[in-house]
């Protein structure tokens, strides 16, 4: 993930890029934030689906042992 900091010039949340000894700040745009949130939601949904599948499998295995 990108390093985020508050820009000393404008006070907005910005991505920090360090090249050689020069530090530059690039403001985080709403579109970027929404894109990242969308990606995170998709990833969470994948993990949720996998967890539910594993819970069902575990329940089946437990019932078979009894």
N, C-alpha and C positions, 0 to 999 in steps of 0.2 A: 504494500500500500504506500501511497505517497505520504510524505511528511507534510503536515498541515500546521500552519502558524498564523498569527495575526500580523498583517502587513504593517510595518511601522509608519508607512506613508499615509495610507488611506484607512487603516483600521479594519479592513475586511479579512475574512478567513481566506487564506491563500495557500497554494501549493508552494513549497520551498524547493528551489533547485540550486544546487551548489556545483559550479563549474570552475575548476581551478580554485581561485580564492574569491571569486565573484559570486554573490548570493543574489538570486532573482526571485521575485514573488509573482505568482500568477493567480489571479482571483478565481475562486471556485464558482463556476456557473451553475445555475439551477438545473440545467439540462444534464450536466455531469453528475450532479447529486442524484437526480431521478434515475439516471442510467445505472449508477452503482446500487441504488436501492432496489431496482428491478432485478439486477443480477443476484443480489443477496437474497431476495425473496424466492427466486427460482432455486437457488442452492438450498435454502431452508426447506423448501417443499420437497426436494429430492431426498434430503436426509429424513424428513418426516415420514415419507413413503417407505423408505428403507427400514426405519425404526418400527413402523407398524407391521411390516412384513415379518421382521425378526421376532416381534412380540407374539404374533400368531404362530410362528414356527415353534417358538419356545413353549407356548401353551400346549401345542400339539404334542411336543416331545414329553412334557410333564405328564400329560394325560395318558400317554402310552406307557410310562414308567409305573403308573399306579395300577 
